[in-house]
Amino acid sequence: MTIILGILLAALVVLVVALPFLREPSVEDDRLDAPGEDEVRRLGLVEERDRALAALKELEFDHRAGKIGDEDYRELVGPLRQAVAGALRAIERDRRYVQDMTAFETPDLPAEPVPPPDEGSPPVPQPVTEPYPPPDEGTLPAPASVPEPYPPPDEATLPQE
């Protein structure tokens, strides 16, 4: 009887320990950096702005490439520009978003060194005198004849065909 009770108790302990691993995970977002409601709203506005800007850029490119005529371009560019402006206004309405986008912190840079005081123009070097006068053209020695690197071959030593 005690053996059966021990086996049942061991099976119950194993079941209790394994229960968290056997159940299905919850559908809630369990990320530590999950965006909050405000962040999700801001990301939606930024995505809307980016989509409208991309569509406007593509329309401009197609018009310049000649794929879209002038009349079609004029009809399509207005609503796209309004969509971009609306998305930008929606982002700017909330002051929390504007601070993130426009805040600029200046880095702490070391002070620039002070330049030395002006000491005037740099010194001009004195001309160097030559130790002897240059030679005259007529007193230069004639160049020695340059010997041939190889003597011309003898007619007798050349192979005959």
TIRO-2110 file (N, C-alpha, C; in Angstrom, 1 decimal):
// TIRO-2110
0.8, -1.2, 0.0, N, 1, A
0.0, 0.0, 0.0, CA, 1, A
0.9, 1.3, 0.0, C, 1, A
1.9, 1.3, 0.8, N, 2, A
2.8, 2.5, 0.8, CA, 2, A
3.5, 2.7, -0.5, C, 2, A
3.8, 1.6, -1.2, N, 3, A
4.5, 1.7, -2.5, CA, 3, A
3.6, 2.4, -3.5, C, 3, A
2.3, 2.0, -3.5, N, 4, A
1.3, 2.6, -4.4, CA, 4, A
1.1, 4.1, -4.1, C, 4, A
1.0, 4.4, -2.8, N, 5, A
0.9, 5.7, -2.3, CA, 5, A
2.1, 6.6, -2.7, C, 5, A
3.3, 6.0, -2.6, N, 6, A
4.5, 6.7, -3.0, CA, 6, A
4.6, 7.0, -4.5, C, 6, A
4.1, 6.0, -5.3, N, 7, A
4.1, 6.2, -6.8, CA, 7, A
3.1, 7.2, -7.2, C, 7, A
1.9, 7.2, -6.5, N, 8, A
0.9, 8.3, -6.8, CA, 8, A
1.4, 9.6, -6.4, C, 8, A
2.1, 9.7, -5.3, N, 9, A
2.6, 11.0, -4.8, CA, 9, A
3.7, 11.5, -5.8, C, 9, A
4.6, 10.6, -6.3, N, 10, A
5.6, 11.0, -7.2, CA, 10, A
5.0, 11.5, -8.5, C, 10, A
4.0, 10.8, -9.0, N, 11, A
3.3, 11.1, -10.2, CA, 11, A
2.6, 12.5, -10.1, C, 11, A
2.0, 12.8, -8.9, N, 12, A
1.4, 14.1, -8.7, CA, 12, A
2.4, 15.2, -8.7, C, 12, A
3.6, 15.0, -8.0, N, 13, A
4.7, 16.0, -8.0, CA, 13, A
5.2, 16.2, -9.4, C, 13, A
5.4, 15.2, -10.2, N, 14, A
5.9, 15.4, -11.6, CA, 14, A
4.8, 16.2, -12.4, C, 14, A
3.6, 15.9, -12.2, N, 15, A
2.5, 16.6, -12.9, CA, 15, A
2.5, 18.0, -12.5, C, 15, A
2.6, 18.4, -11.2, N, 16, A
2.6, 19.7, -10.8, CA, 16, A
3.8, 20.5, -11.3, C, 16, A
4.9, 19.9, -11.3, N, 17, A
6.1, 20.5, -11.8, CA, 17, A
6.1, 20.8, -13.3, C, 17, A
5.5, 19.8, -14.1, N, 18, A
5.5, 19.9, -15.5, CA, 18, A
4.3, 20.7, -16.1, C, 18, A
3.3, 21.0, -15.2, N, 19, A
2.1, 21.7, -15.7, CA, 19, A
2.4, 23.0, -16.4, C, 19, A
3.3, 23.9, -15.9, N, 20, A
3.5, 25.1, -16.7, CA, 20, A
4.1, 24.9, -18.1, C, 20, A
4.8, 23.8, -18.3, N, 21, A
5.4, 23.5, -19.6, CA, 21, A
4.3, 22.8, -20.5, C, 21, A
3.3, 22.2, -20.0, N, 22, A
2.3, 21.5, -20.8, CA, 22, A
1.2, 22.4, -21.3, C, 22, A
0.9, 23.5, -20.7, N, 23, A
-0.2, 24.4, -21.1, CA, 23, A
0.3, 25.3, -22.3, C, 23, A
-0.6, 25.7, -23.1, N, 24, A
-0.4, 26.6, -24.2, CA, 24, A
0.0, 28.0, -23.7, C, 24, A
1.0, 28.6, -24.4, N, 25, A
1.3, 30.0, -24.0, CA, 25, A
0.2, 31.0, -24.2, C, 25, A
0.2, 32.0, -23.4, N, 26, A
-0.9, 33.0, -23.5, CA, 26, A
-0.7, 33.8, -24.8, C, 26, A
-1.7, 34.5, -25.3, N, 27, A
-1.7, 35.2, -26.5, CA, 27, A
-1.2, 36.7, -26.2, C, 27, A
-1.1, 37.0, -25.0, N, 28, A
-0.7, 38.4, -24.7, CA, 28, A
0.8, 38.6, -25.1, C, 28, A
1.1, 39.9, -25.4, N, 29, A
2.4, 40.2, -25.8, CA, 29, A
3.3, 40.2, -24.6, C, 29, A
4.3, 39.3, -24.5, N, 30, A
5.1, 39.3, -23.4, CA, 30, A
6.5, 39.8, -23.6, C, 30, A
6.7, 40.7, -24.6, N, 31, A
7.9, 41.3, -24.8, CA, 31, A
8.2, 42.3, -23.7, C, 31, A
9.4, 42.5, -23.3, N, 32, A
9.8, 43.5, -22.3, CA, 32, A
9.7, 44.9, -22.9, C, 32, A
10.0, 45.0, -24.1, N, 33, A
10.0, 46.4, -24.8, CA, 33, A
8.7, 46.6, -25.6, C, 33, A
7.6, 46.0, -25.3, N, 34, A
6.4, 46.1, -26.0, CA, 34, A
6.0, 47.5, -26.1, C, 34, A
5.6, 48.1, -27.2, N, 35, A
5.2, 49.5, -27.3, CA, 35, A
3.9, 49.7, -26.6, C, 35, A
3.8, 50.8, -26.0, N, 36, A
2.5, 51.2, -25.3, CA, 36, A
1.5, 51.7, -26.3, C, 36, A
0.4, 52.1, -25.8, N, 37, A
-0.7, 52.6, -26.7, CA, 37, A
-0.3, 53.9, -27.4, C, 37, A
0.4, 54.8, -26.7, N, 38, A
0.9, 56.1, -27.3, CA, 38, A
1.9, 55.8, -28.4, C, 38, A
2.8, 54.8, -28.1, N, 39, A
3.9, 54.5, -29.0, CA, 39, A
3.3, 53.9, -30.3, C, 39, A
2.3, 53.0, -30.1, N, 40, A
1.6, 52.4, -31.3, CA, 40, A
1.0, 53.5, -32.1, C, 40, A
0.3, 54.5, -31.5, N, 41, A
-0.3, 55.5, -32.2, CA, 41, A
0.7, 56.4, -33.0, C, 41, A
1.8, 56.7, -32.3, N, 42, A
2.9, 57.5, -33.0, CA, 42, A
3.5, 56.7, -34.2, C, 42, A
3.7, 55.4, -34.0, N, 43, A
4.3, 54.6, -35.0, CA, 43, A
3.3, 54.5, -36.2, C, 43, A
2.0, 54.5, -35.9, N, 44, A
1.0, 54.5, -37.0, CA, 44, A
1.1, 55.8, -37.8, C, 44, A
1.2, 56.9, -37.1, N, 45, A
1.3, 58.2, -37.8, CA, 45, A
2.6, 58.3, -38.6, C, 45, A
3.7, 57.8, -38.1, N, 46, A
4.9, 57.9, -38.8, CA, 46, A
4.9, 57.0, -40.1, C, 46, A
4.3, 55.8, -39.9, N, 47, A
4.1, 54.9, -41.1, CA, 47, A
3.2, 55.6, -42.1, C, 47, A
2.1, 56.2, -41.7, N, 48, A
1.3, 56.9, -42.7, CA, 48, A
2.0, 58.0, -43.4, C, 48, A
2.8, 58.8, -42.7, N, 49, A
3.6, 59.8, -43.3, CA, 49, A
4.6, 59.2, -44.3, C, 49, A
5.3, 58.1, -43.9, N, 50, A
6.3, 57.5, -44.8, CA, 50, A
5.6, 56.9, -46.1, C, 50, A
4.5, 56.3, -45.9, N, 51, A
3.8, 55.8, -47.1, CA, 51, A
3.4, 56.9, -48.0, C, 51, A
2.8, 58.0, -47.5, N, 52, A
2.4, 59.1, -48.3, CA, 52, A
3.6, 59.8, -49.0, C, 52, A
4.7, 59.9, -48.3, N, 53, A
6.0, 60.5, -48.9, CA, 53, A
6.5, 59.6, -50.0, C, 53, A
6.5, 58.2, -49.8, N, 54, A
7.0, 57.3, -50.8, CA, 54, A
6.1, 57.3, -52.0, C, 54, A
4.8, 57.4, -51.9, N, 55, A
3.9, 57.5, -53.0, CA, 55, A
4.1, 58.8, -53.8, C, 55, A
4.3, 59.9, -53.1, N, 56, A
4.6, 61.2, -53.7, CA, 56, A
5.9, 61.1, -54.5, C, 56, A
6.9, 60.5, -53.9, N, 57, A
8.2, 60.4, -54.6, CA, 57, A
8.1, 59.5, -55.8, C, 57, A
7.4, 58.4, -55.7, N, 58, A
7.2, 57.6, -56.9, CA, 58, A
6.4, 58.3, -58.0, C, 58, A
5.4, 59.1, -57.6, N, 59, A
4.7, 59.8, -58.6, CA, 59, A
5.5, 60.8, -59.3, C, 59, A
6.4, 61.5, -58.6, N, 60, A
7.3, 62.5, -59.2, CA, 60, A
8.3, 61.8, -60.1, C, 60, A
8.8, 60.7, -59.7, N, 61, A
9.7, 59.9, -60.6, CA, 61, A
9.1, 59.5, -61.9, C, 61, A
7.8, 59.0, -61.7, N, 62, A
7.1, 58.5, -62.9, CA, 62, A
6.8, 59.7, -63.9, C, 62, A
6.5, 60.8, -63.3, N, 63, A
6.2, 62.0, -64.1, CA, 63, A
7.5, 62.5, -64.9, C, 63, A
8.6, 62.5, -64.2, N, 64, A
9.9, 62.9, -64.8, CA, 64, A
10.3, 61.9, -65.8, C, 64, A
10.0, 60.6, -65.6, N, 65, A
10.4, 59.6, -66.6, CA, 65, A
9.5, 59.6, -67.8, C, 65, A
8.4, 60.3, -67.7, N, 66, A
7.5, 60.3, -68.9, CA, 66, A
6.4, 59.2, -68.8, C, 66, A
6.3, 58.5, -67.8, N, 67, A
5.3, 57.4, -67.7, CA, 67, A
3.9, 58.0, -67.4, C, 67, A
3.9, 59.2, -66.7, N, 68, A
2.6, 59.8, -66.4, CA, 68, A
2.6, 61.2, -67.0, C, 68, A
1.5, 61.5, -67.7, N, 69, A
1.3, 62.8, -68.3, CA, 69, A
1.1, 64.0, -67.3, C, 69, A
1.2, 65.2, -67.9, N, 70, A
1.0, 66.4, -67.0, CA, 70, A
-0.3, 66.4, -66.4, C, 70, A
-1.4, 66.1, -67.1, N, 71, A
-2.7, 66.3, -66.5, CA, 71, A
-3.0, 65.2, -65.4, C, 71, A
-2.5, 64.0, -65.6, N, 72, A
-2.7, 63.0, -64.6, CA, 72, A
-1.8, 63.3, -63.4, C, 72, A
-0.7, 63.8, -63.6, N, 73, A
0.2, 64.2, -62.5, CA, 73, A
-0.5, 65.3, -61.7, C, 73, A
-1.0, 66.3, -62.3, N, 74, A
-1.7, 67.4, -61.6, CA, 74, A
-2.9, 66.9, -60.7, C, 74, A
-3.6, 65.9, -61.3, N, 75, A
-4.7, 65.3, -60.6, CA, 75, A
-4.3, 64.5, -59.4, C, 75, A
-3.2, 63.8, -59.5, N, 76, A
-2.7, 62.9, -58.4, CA, 76, A
-1.9, 63.5, -57.4, C, 76, A
-1.1, 64.6, -57.7, N, 77, A
-0.2, 65.2, -56.8, CA, 77, A
-0.9, 65.9, -55.6, C, 77, A
-2.0, 66.5, -55.9, N, 78, A
-2.7, 67.3, -54.8, CA, 78, A
-3.1, 66.4, -53.7, C, 78, A
-3.9, 65.3, -53.9, N, 79, A
-4.3, 64.5, -52.7, CA, 79, A
-3.1, 63.9, -52.0, C, 79, A
-2.0, 63.5, -52.7, N, 80, A
-0.9, 63.0, -52.0, CA, 80, A
-0.2, 64.0, -51.1, C, 80, A
-0.1, 65.2, -51.6, N, 81, A
0.5, 66.3, -50.8, CA, 81, A
-0.4, 66.6, -49.6, C, 81, A
-1.7, 66.5, -49.8, N, 82, A
-2.6, 66.7, -48.6, CA, 82, A
-2.4, 65.6, -47.6, C, 82, A
-2.2, 64.4, -48.1, N, 83, A
-2.0, 63.2, -47.2, CA, 83, A
-0.8, 63.4, -46.4, C, 83, A
0.3, 63.8, -47.0, N, 84, A
1.6, 64.1, -46.3, CA, 84, A
1.4, 65.2, -45.3, C, 84, A
0.8, 66.3, -45.7, N, 85, A
0.6, 67.4, -44.8, CA, 85, A
-0.3, 67.0, -43.6, C, 85, A
-1.3, 66.2, -43.8, N, 86, A
-2.2, 65.7, -42.7, CA, 86, A
-1.4, 64.9, -41.8, C, 86, A
-0.6, 64.0, -42.3, N, 87, A
0.2, 63.1, -41.4, CA, 87, A
1.2, 63.9, -40.6, C, 87, A
1.8, 64.9, -41.2, N, 88, A
2.8, 65.8, -40.5, CA, 88, A
2.1, 66.6, -39.4, C, 88, A
0.9, 67.1, -39.7, N, 89, A
0.1, 67.9, -38.8, CA, 89, A
-0.3, 67.0, -37.6, C, 89, A
-0.7, 65.8, -37.9, N, 90, A
-1.1, 64.9, -36.8, CA, 90, A
0.1, 64.6, -35.9, C, 90, A
1.2, 64.4, -36.4, N, 91, A
2.4, 64.2, -35.6, CA, 91, A
2.8, 65.4, -34.8, C, 91, A
2.7, 66.6, -35.4, N, 92, A
3.0, 67.8, -34.7, CA, 92, A
2.0, 68.3, -33.6, C, 92, A
0.8, 67.8, -33.7, N, 93, A
-0.2, 68.2, -32.7, CA, 93, A
0.1, 67.8, -31.3, C, 93, A
0.7, 66.6, -31.2, N, 94, A
1.0, 66.1, -29.9, CA, 94, A
2.4, 66.6, -29.5, C, 94, A
2.5, 67.4, -28.5, N, 95, A
3.8, 68.0, -28.1, CA, 95, A
4.8, 66.9, -27.7, C, 95, A
4.4, 65.8, -27.2, N, 96, A
5.3, 64.7, -26.8, CA, 96, A
6.1, 64.3, -28.0, C, 96, A
5.5, 64.2, -29.2, N, 97, A
6.2, 63.7, -30.4, CA, 97, A
7.1, 64.8, -31.0, C, 97, A
6.7, 66.0, -30.9, N, 98, A
7.6, 67.1, -31.4, CA, 98, A
8.9, 67.2, -30.7, C, 98, A
8.9, 67.0, -29.4, N, 99, A
10.1, 67.1, -28.6, CA, 99, A
11.1, 66.0, -29.0, C, 99, A
10.6, 64.8, -29.3, N, 100, A
11.5, 63.7, -29.7, CA, 100, A
12.1, 64.0, -31.1, C, 100, A
11.3, 64.7, -31.9, N, 101, A
11.7, 64.9, -33.3, CA, 101, A
12.6, 66.1, -33.5, C, 101, A
12.4, 67.1, -32.7, N, 102, A
13.2, 68.4, -32.9, CA, 102, A
14.2, 68.6, -31.8, C, 102, A
14.3, 67.8, -30.8, N, 103, A
15.3, 68.1, -29.7, CA, 103, A
16.7, 67.8, -30.3, C, 103, A
17.6, 68.7, -30.0, N, 104, A
19.0, 68.4, -30.5, CA, 104, A
19.9, 68.8, -29.3, C, 104, A
20.6, 67.8, -28.9, N, 105, A
21.5, 68.1, -27.8, CA, 105, A
22.9, 68.4, -28.4, C, 105, A
23.5, 69.5, -27.9, N, 106, A
24.8, 69.8, -28.4, CA, 106, A
25.8, 69.0, -27.6, C, 106, A
26.8, 68.3, -28.2, N, 107, A
27.7, 67.5, -27.5, CA, 107, A
28.7, 68.4, -26.7, C, 107, A
29.2, 67.9, -25.6, N, 108, A
30.1, 68.6, -24.8, CA, 108, A
31.5, 68.4, -25.4, C, 108, A
32.0, 69.4, -26.1, N, 109, A
33.3, 69.4, -26.8, CA, 109, A
34.3, 70.2, -26.0, C, 109, A
35.5, 69.7, -26.0, N, 110, A
36.5, 70.5, -25.3, CA, 110, A
36.7, 71.8, -26.0, C, 110, A
37.2, 72.8, -25.3, N, 111, A
37.4, 74.1, -25.8, CA, 111, A
38.5, 74.1, -26.8, C, 111, A
38.4, 74.8, -27.9, N, 112, A
39.5, 74.9, -28.9, CA, 112, A
40.7, 75.6, -28.3, C, 112, A
41.9, 75.2, -28.7, N, 113, A
43.1, 75.8, -28.2, CA, 113, A
43.2, 77.2, -28.7, C, 113, A
43.7, 78.1, -27.9, N, 114, A
43.8, 79.5, -28.3, CA, 114, A
45.0, 79.6, -29.3, C, 114, A
44.9, 80.2, -30.4, N, 115, A
46.0, 80.3, -31.4, CA, 115, A
47.1, 81.2, -30.8, C, 115, A
48.3, 81.0, -31.1, N, 116, A
49.4, 81.8, -30.6, CA, 116, A
49.3, 83.2, -31.1, C, 116, A
49.9, 84.1, -30.4, N, 117, A
49.8, 85.5, -30.8, CA, 117, A
50.6, 85.7, -32.1, C, 117, A
50.2, 86.7, -32.9, N, 118, A
50.8, 86.9, -34.2, CA, 118, A
52.2, 87.5, -34.0, C, 118, A
53.2, 86.7, -34.5, N, 119, A
54.6, 87.2, -34.3, CA, 119, A
55.1, 87.8, -35.6, C, 119, A
54.3, 88.2, -36.5, N, 120, A
54.8, 88.8, -37.7, CA, 120, A
55.0, 87.7, -38.8, C, 120, A
55.6, 88.1, -39.8, N, 121, A
55.8, 87.2, -40.9, CA, 121, A
57.0, 86.3, -40.6, C, 121, A
57.0, 85.1, -41.2, N, 122, A
58.1, 84.2, -40.9, CA, 122, A
59.5, 84.7, -41.5, C, 122, A
60.6, 84.3, -40.9, N, 123, A
61.9, 84.8, -41.4, CA, 123, A
62.2, 84.3, -42.8, C, 123, A
62.8, 85.2, -43.5, N, 124, A
63.2, 84.8, -44.9, CA, 124, A
64.6, 84.3, -44.9, C, 124, A
64.9, 83.1, -45.5, N, 125, A
66.2, 82.6, -45.4, CA, 125, A
67.2, 83.4, -46.3, C, 125, A
68.4, 83.5, -45.8, N, 126, A
69.4, 84.3, -46.5, CA, 126, A
69.9, 83.4, -47.7, C, 126, A
70.3, 84.1, -48.8, N, 127, A
70.8, 83.3, -50.0, CA, 127, A
72.1, 82.7, -49.6, C, 127, A
72.3, 81.5, -50.2, N, 128, A
73.5, 80.8, -49.9, CA, 128, A
74.5, 81.1, -51.1, C, 128, A
75.7, 81.5, -50.7, N, 129, A
76.7, 81.8, -51.7, CA, 129, A
77.4, 80.5, -52.1, C, 129, A
77.8, 80.4, -53.4, N, 130, A
78.4, 79.2, -53.9, CA, 130, A
79.9, 79.2, -53.5, C, 130, A
80.5, 78.1, -53.1, N, 131, A
81.9, 78.1, -52.7, CA, 131, A
82.9, 78.4, -53.8, C, 131, A
82.5, 78.1, -55.0, N, 132, A
83.4, 78.4, -56.2, CA, 132, A
82.6, 78.8, -57.3, C, 132, A
83.2, 79.5, -58.3, N, 133, A
82.5, 80.0, -59.5, CA, 133, A
82.1, 78.8, -60.4, C, 133, A
81.0, 78.9, -61.1, N, 134, A
80.6, 77.8, -62.0, CA, 134, A
81.6, 77.7, -63.1, C, 134, A
81.8, 76.5, -63.7, N, 135, A
82.8, 76.3, -64.8, CA, 135, A
82.2, 76.9, -66.0, C, 135, A
83.2, 77.3, -66.9, N, 136, A
82.8, 77.9, -68.2, CA, 136, A
82.5, 76.7, -69.1, C, 136, A
81.7, 77.0, -70.2, N, 137, A
81.3, 76.0, -71.1, CA, 137, A
82.5, 75.5, -71.9, C, 137, A
83.5, 76.3, -72.2, N, 138, A
84.7, 75.9, -72.9, CA, 138, A
85.6, 75.1, -72.1, C, 138, A
85.6, 75.1, -70.8, N, 139, A
86.6, 74.4, -70.0, CA, 139, A
86.1, 73.0, -69.6, C, 139, A
84.9, 72.7, -70.0, N, 140, A
84.4, 71.3, -69.6, CA, 140, A
85.1, 70.3, -70.3, C, 140, A
85.5, 69.2, -69.7, N, 141, A
86.1, 68.1, -70.4, CA, 141, A
85.2, 67.4, -71.4, C, 141, A
85.7, 66.9, -72.5, N, 142, A
84.9, 66.2, -73.5, CA, 142, A
84.5, 64.9, -72.9, C, 142, A
83.2, 64.5, -73.3, N, 143, A
82.7, 63.3, -72.7, CA, 143, A
83.5, 62.1, -73.3, C, 143, A
83.8, 61.1, -72.5, N, 144, A
84.5, 59.9, -72.9, CA, 144, A
83.6, 59.1, -73.8, C, 144, A
84.2, 58.4, -74.7, N, 145, A
83.4, 57.5, -75.6, CA, 145, A
82.9, 56.4, -74.8, C, 145, A
81.7, 56.1, -75.1, N, 146, A
81.0, 55.0, -74.4, CA, 146, A
81.3, 53.7, -75.1, C, 146, A
81.8, 52.7, -74.4, N, 147, A
82.1, 51.4, -75.1, CA, 147, A
80.8, 50.7, -75.4, C, 147, A
80.8, 49.9, -76.4, N, 148, A
79.7, 49.0, -76.8, CA, 148, A
79.5, 48.0, -75.7, C, 148, A
78.3, 47.6, -75.3, N, 149, A
78.1, 46.7, -74.3, CA, 149, A
78.6, 45.3, -74.7, C, 149, A
78.4, 45.0, -76.0, N, 150, A
78.9, 43.7, -76.5, CA, 150, A
79.6, 43.9, -77.8, C, 150, A
80.7, 43.2, -78.0, N, 151, A
81.4, 43.4, -79.3, CA, 151, A
80.6, 42.8, -80.4, C, 151, A
80.7, 43.4, -81.6, N, 152, A
80.0, 42.9, -82.8, CA, 152, A
80.4, 41.5, -83.1, C, 152, A
79.5, 40.6, -83.5, N, 153, A
79.8, 39.2, -83.7, CA, 153, A
80.7, 39.1, -85.0, C, 153, A
81.6, 38.1, -85.0, N, 154, A
82.4, 37.8, -86.1, CA, 154, A
81.6, 37.1, -87.2, C, 154, A
81.9, 37.3, -88.4, N, 155, A
81.2, 36.6, -89.5, CA, 155, A
81.5, 35.2, -89.4, C, 155, A
82.7, 34.8, -89.0, N, 156, A
83.0, 33.3, -89.0, CA, 156, A
82.3, 32.6, -87.9, C, 156, A
81.9, 33.3, -86.8, N, 157, A
81.3, 32.6, -85.7, CA, 157, A
79.8, 32.5, -85.8, C, 157, A
79.2, 33.2, -86.8, N, 158, A
77.8, 33.1, -87.0, CA, 158, A
77.4, 31.8, -87.6, C, 158, A
76.3, 31.2, -87.2, N, 159, A
75.9, 29.9, -87.8, CA, 159, A
75.5, 30.2, -89.2, C, 159, A
75.9, 29.2, -90.1, N, 160, A
75.5, 29.3, -91.5, CA, 160, A
74.2, 28.5, -91.8, C, 160, A
73.4, 29.0, -92.6, N, 161, A
72.2, 28.3, -92.9, CA, 161, A
72.3, 27.4, -94.1, C, 161, A
END
